[in-house]
Amino acid sequence: MISTDVLSLISIAYQMDKMGNIDKVDLKVEMEFTGLAGNNTNYMAMCQSPDGIIYIATDWGNIVTFNPKTRQMTSQGDLPRVNKIHVHRLLYSDGSVWIGTWANGAICYNPKTGVYTQYSYKPEDTKKTLSHGDIYQMVSLGDGRYLAATWNGYTVFIPDKEEPTRYTTEVYNNTASQLHRNLETRMISAYYDTEGIIWIGTQGGGVYASDLRKQFYQRFHQETHNEICEMATDENEYIWLATFHKGILRSTEPFNPQSRLEFESVPAGSSNTVLCVLNDKKGNLWFGNGQSELIQYNSENKTFTVYPVRIKDKPEWSGSIWSLLIDNQNRLWLGTSNGLLLFDRQTKDFVYYPVGSGTIRAMAEVPDKYFLLGLSYGLVKCSLNGQPIRSDYEKTADIPVRDIRSLYAASDGKLYIGYSDGFGVMDIQSDSIENFYTTHNGLSSNYIGCICEDAEGRIWLGSASSVCNYSRHQKLFYNYYISGNNRSVIFYKDFLFWGNNKNITYFLPNEAMNNHFIPGKVVITQLEVDNKTVEIGQKINNQVILKQGIPYTHGLTLKAANNSFSLMFSNLTYSDDLQKYNYRLSPAQSNWLTINEGEKVSYANLPQGKYVFEVQSIMADGSSGYLTSMDINILPHWYETIWFRLLIIITIGFIIYYLIRRVKKEQARLRHEERLKHELFVANLEREKEKQINRERSNFFTNVSHELRTPLTLILSPLQELLQTERLSQILYDKLSLVYNNATSLSTLVNQLLYVQKIEAGMVQLKLSEVDIYVLVKNVITSFKHIAEIKQTEFILNSGKFPVFINRNKMLHTAIETEELPAHIQPKQIISGFMDTGNFHIKPIRTEILYIFSIITAQTIICAKPHKTIHIFMNTQDCIIGQSVLHGEHPDILFKKGITGKTIKNRE
């Protein structure tokens, strides 16, 4: 550390906090050195070399050298003390100490030789002048170059190629850019970082950052607009220009990359509009102008010869010479605004070849095969004799443009075509235009004014907006916005020279391609969802997407509502002009996609799934930078979740199960209906069969009854006559009466058989009458008394008398309706009296009694309560097939093949 005249050695101690950050800095003066430069001398600035030597600048401008190891001053400098100066900065670099002063410019001091070299503001000395006399900062730019920030822009020191300690200067104080105008030129500080960015602080204008890697070029600037139509060089390394307004210009000195280009006018011909220039194998130059003149420059005797175009068989011909070509047979061809001309350098005659209307602005040759002419209406193929062969290339390739401005037959067997509205590539072998490019494919401009090939076989294009490198294997364009409105180009001494209406810009292609980009890892800098920037902690569609900065985020999880997003990235080169990236989103994009311009990619409505976004920088030589990747997980919509799908599957399964079950039920119902129909059909058949049987049986009984009634009538009539005879004995009378009664009963039974059909039809009504059951039973017994006597059976009937209601004439019916019984009749007494077996004296077995009772066809109706309806169902065999319910609380009385009864208990 220095003060006015003291050099101090200070120790620094850092105190850290708990977090590891610097909390306090302790400074301690360990040693002080005074009087190193003598009395009346002040220290202004200091610097230190890599080996530790300290250099101190004094206010007299000399440099004091101090060795910290020996703590001795080794040199005081030998600058004479004339006037005190203000030293502002010191810089040690490459063995020299640069002194930045106020008002005295920059001084370079060589410690080994002790020599001081001063550079000051001298506008008349264009090779060594500064932009201003006040130097505020000196920085090293590498390659022996230095930058001095001054009060009026900055100055770059360029070492001489032969003597590196000798420098020329370039002044940069016209700091207007494409984006800003009238930038602040009062520059008071500067810093050059390791990435190649120069940072300059200004007085009131803020801080400027400039990528000097893009300043790989040099430039010759014209004061007025003057289009450089074409350029060439001679054997003496001079550069010649064919210009539109100033005729022929030549460089004042042979080309030297370390020197500035300067040009002077060379008068030749009658017109200042020189449109083309070409050098031949002998080193001579040929020019064509707008006044139909061909001009030759003889490099040996340094003289010009003008050949006005005169055509013997076409004396009225006139036109401008736009292009020149020397073919493989060393013939000189002229492309004009009025056809193709051949100049015979022996006879000095011109031969005219009509190739159609339009100006021939460019020509190229396929050696020993044919010519290709670029006209205003398209590409024309001509024979070596100048005869047109083909002119439909654009139509065949479906190219909408025709106006050709430049042609170049490259070493790769391709013809590169510069149109006024695009860029075409023709395969000479297939004789067809295979590719056509516009700004949609990465060109900075569709106007291609000139084309050239460098020593590495790279194709360079000069467009209306930039210089462009066309990468043939990548099919990409790398645009360098260093020169616009490019009209001409040459490749000379490894430099590309581009001419436009204002400047000549030249650079080394390798330096342009290699220095503009340092391959590094691409950083994702910003995330947008629905075209809105996502901030840390911000909710987008009810989701917090970023919990930390996007550069520190390795993965994203996005809801389905946020599946439209954009990612922005950068390789931090501070350059937007030449950045190209390969990117893809796996597995949606299997192939790499290329961004020609810009650093943003967008995706819309991505389906749910897991993706990996990958991006890397690519260079013009085809190499790639480091790969950056980010995992992106797009969550499904609610209707795409596994639970919803499972629910849908279950629902579909339930519906299918329900439909199957319903179908099965329907099938079961149909089968049941079919079975019922079948059963009904069978039942109907059986019923019909039964009806048929019943009808046949009824017919049989009816027929039998009719057959029986006749003999019975014949029997009953004589019996009746006999019974009416008075002379019959009592015994005979009784027997005849018995016969008559039985015959009458038989006749009655036969008559009842005739009622069967009426009974089935329901036409017989029940007519009840009150009878004495005792008398009825007694009469029945009487009928069997004779048989009983034969079998020695005695009938004894001992019972009280009680009335019953019966249908005496019609014993069979399907429905019987009771009438109210007399109040004095008790059913219990009736049953008890009727079934009192104690008064029966039955000698035979019970079956005989049943047989006897089965003959009794009278039906007795007994009711426990008045107004009770009793239903009795009987068949034609006198068998009761139903039952009669007298009361819900009492047992039934059943009539089957006779009369059986049960005593009614607990009668109310």
ZANUDO-512878 format. One record per residue (C-alpha): x, y, z. Coordinates in steps of 0.2 Angstrom, whole numbers, plus 2048, in hexadecimal, padded with zeros to 3 digits. Layout:
N
XYZ;...
// end
This chain:
908
800800800;8068117FC;802822803;80A8337FE;81C82D800;81B81E80A;81A80B805;812801812;8127EE815;8017EA81D;7FB7D9823;7E97D4821;7DF7C982D;7CE7C3829;7C17BE837;7B37B3832;7A27B1839;7997A183D;7937A082C;7A47A0824;7A27B281E;7AF7C0820;7A97CA830;7B87D5833;7C87DA82A;7D77DF835;7E57E982D;7F67EB835;8057F582F;8147EA830;8217F5828;82380681F;82F80C812;83281F80F;83D829804;83E81C7F6;83D8287E8;8468377F1;83F8477F7;8318517F0;82A8417E8;81983A7EA;8138297E6;8048287DA;8018167D6;8088057D8;8077F37D0;8107E37D3;8177D67C7;8147C37C8;8257C17D0;8217CD7DE;82A7DD7D9;8217ED7DD;8217FB7D1;81C80D7D8;81881B7CC;81D82D7D3;81683E7CF;8258417C4;8208327B9;82F8267BC;82D8157C3;83580F7D4;8387FD7D5;8387F47E6;83C7E27EB;8317DD7FA;83D7CE7FD;84D7D87FF;8427E8804;84D7F27F9;84A7FE7EB;8527F87DC;84F8067D0;8488187D0;8458197BD;84F8257B2;8418317AC;8478427AE;83E84D7BA;83785B7AF;82585D7B4;81A8547C0;80D8497B9;7FD8417C0;7FF82E7BF;7EE8257C0;7F18137BE;7FF8067BC;7FE7F67B3;80B7E87B2;80A7DC7A4;8167D2799;8257DA7A1;8207EC79E;8187F97AA;80A8037A2;8078147AA;7F681D7A8;7F882F7AA;7EC83E7A9;7F184A79B;800841796;7F983178F;800820791;81281C795;81A80A793;82980779E;8347F879B;83D7F47AB;84B7EA7A3;8507F8797;84A8077A1;84280E791;832818792;826819783;818826783;808825779;7FE835779;7EF83D771;7F5842760;7E6841753;7F2845745;7FC834749;7EE828745;7F9819749;7FF81E75B;7F282A761;7E7828770;7D482C771;7D883877F;7E783E78A;7DF83979A;7E282679E;7D881F7AC;7DB80D7AA;7E68017A1;7E17EE79F;7E97E0795;7DF7D7788;7EB7C9785;7F57C6775;7FF7D5779;7F17E1777;7EC7EE784;7DD7F9787;7DE80B78E;7CE812795;7CE825792;7C3834794;7BD832782;7BB82077E;7C881377F;7D880F775;7DF7FD771;7F27FB76F;7F67EE762;8087E7762;8127E7752;8147D774A;8277D9748;82B7E3758;81E7DE766;8257EC771;81F7F9764;80C7FD763;7FF804758;7EF80B75F;7DD80A75A;7D1816761;7BF812765;7B582176A;7A681E75E;79D81476A;78C814763;784803761;7757FB759;76B7FD769;77280C771;77781D76A;78382A771;78A81F77F;79582778C;7A7828786;7AF82F797;7B681E79C;7BE81F7AE;7C180C7B2;7C37FC7A9;7C47E97AC;7C77DA7A1;7C17CA7A8;7C67B87A4;7B77B5799;7BD7C278D;7B07D0792;7B77E2794;7AE7EC7A1;7AF7FF7A1;7A980B7AD;7A481C7A7;7A282D7AF;78F82E7B1;78B8227A3;78B8127AD;7958027A9;7977FB798;79B7E9794;7A37E4784;7A77D377D;7B87D5775;7B77C476E;7AB7CB762;7B87D875D;7C27CC754;7C17D6745;7CA7E673E;7C27F3733;7C6800726;7B980E727;7B4819718;7AF82A71B;7A182A70E;79681D707;79F8146F9;79A8026F6;7A87F66F4;7A27EB6E6;7B17DF6E5;7C37DD6EC;7D37D56E6;7E67D46EB;7F57D66E0;8067CD6E1;80D7DB6EC;7FF7D86FA;7F67E86F6;7E37E76F7;7D97EE6E9;7C77F46EA;7BA7F66DC;7AE8036E3;79E80A6DD;7A181C6E0;7B481E6E1;7BA8136D3;7CA8096D7;7D280A6E8;7E28026EE;7E98006FF;7F780C703;8027FE70A;8037EB708;7F77E2713;7FD7E1725;7F17DA733;7FA7E5740;7F87F5736;7E87FF731;7E27FE720;7E280E716;7DD810704;7E181C6F6;7D881F6E5;7E08186D5;7D88216C6;7D58156B7;7C78156AA;7BA8216A6;7AE81D6B4;7AF81D6C7;7A280F6C8;7AD7FF6C8;7A37F06CB;7AF7E16CB;7C17DD6CC;7CB7CC6C9;7DD7C76C9;7E47BB6BD;7F27AE6BE;7FF7BB6B9;7FB7C66C7;7F27D36BC;7E27DB6C1;7D27DD6B7;7C47E96BA;7B37EC6B3;7AA7FC6B4;7988036B1;79E80B6A0;7A17FB696;7B47FB69A;7BF7ED69E;7CF7F46A7;7DF7EA6A9;7EC7EE6B6;7FD7E76B2;8067E36C2;8177E36BA;8187F56B3;80A7FC6BE;7FF8026B0;7ED8026AB;7E67FD69A;7D3801696;7CA7F668A;7B97FD685;7AD7EF680;7AA7EF66E;7A17E1665;7A47DF653;7937D864E;78A7E265B;7917F465B;7827FA664;7867F0673;7877F8684;7877F3696;78F7F26A7;79C7E56AC;7967DD6BC;7A17CD6BE;7B17C66B7;7B77B36B5;7C77AB6AF;7C37996AB;7CD78A6AB;7D378E699;7D979F69F;7CB7A8695;7C47B869C;7B17B869D;7A77C86A1;7967C86A9;78D7D76A4;77C7DF6A5;7797DA692;77F7C9690;78F7BE692;79F7C568A;7B07BC686;7C07C6685;7CE7C067A;7DD7C6683;7E77C3673;7DD7CC666;7D47D8673;7C47D366B;7B37D1674;7A77C3670;7957C4675;78A7B567B;7787B867E;7727AF68D;7617B7690;75C7C8698;7627CD6A9;7737D26B1;7807C56B4;7867CA6C5;7907BA6C9;7987AC6C0;7A079B6C5;7A878D6BB;7A877A6BD;7B97776B6;7B97716A4;7A676D6A4;79B77D6A4;79878E6AB;78B7936B8;7847A56B6;77B7AE6C3;76E7BA6BB;7607C46C1;7537B76BB;75C7A86C2;76B79B6C0;7707986AE;77B7896A9;78678D69A;792782690;7A578768E;7A078F67E;79479B686;784792681;77679168D;77277F692;7657806A1;75C78E6AA;74E7866B5;7587826C5;74D78D6D0;73D7866C8;7427746CA;7477776DD;7377816E0;7407916E5;7367A16E4;7457AD6E1;7507AF6D2;75B7BE6D4;76D7B86D7;77A7C36DF;7887B76E2;78F7A66DD;79D79B6E4;7A378A6DF;7AA7826EE;7B77746F1;7A97696F7;7A17676E6;7937736EA;78E7836E2;7887906EF;77C79D6E8;7787AE6F0;7677B46EC;75F7C56EF;7537BB6FA;75B7AB700;76A7A0700;76B7906F5;7767816F4;7787786E4;77F7666E2;78A7676D2;78A7556D0;7777536D0;7757636C7;7687696D3;7657756E1;76376A6F0;7617776FE;75A789700;75B793710;7537A3716;7527AD726;74679F72C;75579372C;76079F736;7677AB729;7687BD730;7637C471F;75C7BC70F;7677C7704;7787BE701;7847CA6F8;7947C06F8;79A7AE6FC;7AC7A8700;7B5799707;7C3799713;7D278E715;7C9781720;7BB77F713;7AE78971C;7A1793713;79F7A5717;7917B0711;78F7C3711;77D7C8713;7757D9715;7757D7728;7857CD72D;7937C2729;78D7B072A;79679F72C;78C791724;78F78172D;78D77471F;78C76472A;78076D737;77677772A;777785736;77C798734;7877A1740;7847B473D;7917C1742;78A7D2743;79A7DB73F;7967E072D;7867E4723;7827E7711;7907DC70C;7937DD6F9;7A47D56F7;7B07C9700;7C27C26FD;7CC7B5707;7DE7BB708;7EC7B6714;7E07AD71F;7D57BC721;7C47BF71B;7C17D0714;7AF7D6713;7AA7E6709;79A7F070A;795802707;79F809716;7AC7FD71C;7B87EF719;7B77E3728;7C47D5729;7C97C7735;7D07B6737;7C27A9735;7CA79D742;7CA7AC74F;7B97B074B;7B379F74E;7BE79A75C;7BE7AA767;7AC7AE766;7A77A0772;7AD797781;7A4787782;79C786794;78E77F79C;77D786797;77378D7A6;76078D7A6;75C79F7AB;74A7A17AB;7397977AC;72979E7A5;7187967A7;70A79C79C;7157A9795;7187B07A7;7297B07B0;7297A47BF;7307AC7CF;7377A37DE;72879E7E9;71B7A47DD;70B79B7DB;7067967CA;6F578D7C8;6F67897DA;7077827D9;7187897E0;7247837D2;73478B7D7;73B78A7E9;74C7907E4;7547997D4;7517907C4;76478F7C1;7667847D1;7567797CD;75A7687C6;7487637C4;73776A7C2;7267627C6;71876B7BE;7057687C0;6FB7647B0;6F57767B0;70777C7AE;70C7717A0;70F77F794;71F787799;72F78F792;74178D797;74E79B794;761797794;77279E791;784799790;7897A9798;7937B0789;78B7C1789;7887BF777;7777BD76E;77E7BC75C;7867AB75A;77D7A1767;776790761;77078276C;76B77076A;75C76B775;75075E777;742758783;744745785;73A73A782;72F746778;73D74C76D;74973E768;75474975C;75D759761;75576975B;75F779758;75C78B75D;763796750;75F7A6759;7597A976A;75B7A077B;74979A77E;73F78B77B;72C78877E;721779781;70E779781;70276C788;70F75F78C;70674F791;7097487A2;71A73E7A4;72C7407A9;73774A79D;74A74F79C;74E760795;75F76078D;76976F786;77A773780;784780776;78A77C765;79878475C;79B787749;7A8779748;79A76C74D;7A176A75F;79576B76E;79677277F;79276B790;781763791;77476A79D;7657607A2;7567627AD;7497567B2;73775B7AF;7287527B6;7177567AF;7097507BB;6F97497B4;6E87517B3;6DC74B7C1;6D47407B3;6E57397AF;6E97337C0;6EB7217C4;6DD7227D1;6D172A7C5;6D671D7B8;6D370F7C5;6C27167C9;6BE7167B7;6C37047B5;6B96FF7C5;6AA7097BE;6AC7017AD;6AE6F07B5;69E6F37C0;6946F87B0;69A6E97A7;6966DE7B6;6856E67B7;6826E47A5;6886D27A5;67D6CF7B4;66E6D87AC;6716CE79C;6726BE7A7;6626C37B0;65A6C77A0;65F6B6799;6596AD7A9;6496B77A8;6476B2796;64C6A079A;63F6A17A8;6326A879D;63669A790;63568D79E;6246957A4;61E696792;623684790;61B67F7A0;60C68979C;60B68178B;60D670793;6006747A0;5F567A792;5F866A789;5F4660799;5E566B79D;5DF66878B;5E365678C;5DA65579D;5CB65F796;5CB653787;5CB644793;5BD64C79D;5B365078E;5B663E788;5B163879A;5A264379A;59D63D789;5A062C78F;59562E79F;588637795;58762A788;58761D796;57A62679F;56F627790;57261578D;56E61179F;55F61C7A1;555612793;55760179C;5546097AD;5446117A7;53F6017A0;5425F97B1;53A6077BB;52A6077B1;5265F47B4;52B5F67C6;5206057C9;5125FB7C1;5165EC7CC;5165F77DC;5055FE7D7;4FE5ED7D6;4F45E97E6;4F75D67E6;5095D77EA;50E5D07FB;5175DB807;5275D2805;5265D37F3;5215E57F4;52F5E97FF;53C5E17F4;5345E97E5;5345FA7EE;5465F77F2;54A5F37E0;5406027DA;54960D7E6;55A6077E1;5556087CF;54F61A7D2;55F61E7DB;5696177CD;55F6217C1;5626307CC;57562D7CB;57462A7B8;56B63B7B7;5796437C2;58663D7B5;57D6487A8;5806577B4;5936557B3;5956617A4;58966E7AC;59366D7BC;5A36707B3;59B67F7AA;5956867BB;5836857B5;57C67B7C4;5776857D3;57767E7E5;56567E7EC;56567A7FF;557672808;55566D81A;55465B81D;55464F82C;56564782B;55F638835;551635829;55E63781B;56A62B822;55C61F827;55661E815;56861B80F;56A60D81C;55A605817;561604805;56F5F980B;5655EF819;5625E080D;5745DF809;5785E181C;56C5D3820;5745C8813;5855CB81B;57E5CA82C;5815DC830;5765E683C;5745F9839;56E602849;56C615847;56A61E857;56A630856;560640859;55764984C;55F65A845;55C662835;56A665828;56A66F817;56E665808;56C6657F5;5616567F4;5616557E1;57265C7DD;5806547E7;58F65B7DE;59466D7DD;5A46777DD;59E6867E8;5926867F6;58C6957FF;584692811;57569A818;57369F829;56F691835;561691841;567698852;56168985B;56D67D852;57E67A85A;58B67384E;59366A85D;58366085F;58265D84D;59365684C;59264C85C;582645857;587641846;59863984B;59363185A;59A620856;594619867;58361785F;58A60E850;58B5FB851;5975F6842;59B5E5840;5A55E5830;5B55EF82E;5B560282C;5B8601819;5A75FB817;5A0609821;5AA615816;5A360D807;59260F80D;595621811;59D624800;58C6207F8;58462D802;58663C7F6;57D648801;588657806;58565E818;58A67081B;58E67582D;593686832;59A68C842;59569E83F;5876A5835;58A6AD824;59A6A2821;59F69D80F;5A568B80D;5AE6867FD;5AE6737F9;5B766D7EA;5B265B7E4;5B66517D6;5AB6467CC;5AF6377D6;5A663E7E5;5B76427ED;5B96537F6;5CA65A7F0;5C966B7FA;5C566F80C;5B8679816;5BE685823;5B0688830;5BA69483B;5CC69A83C;5CE69484E;5C768284B;5CC673841;5C566F830;5B766382C;5BD65881D;5B264E812;5BC640809;5B4630803;5A7632810;5A463C820;5B263F82C;5B064B83A;5B9653848;5B265A858;5B266D858;5BA673868;5B9683872;5AA689868;5A669B86B;
// end
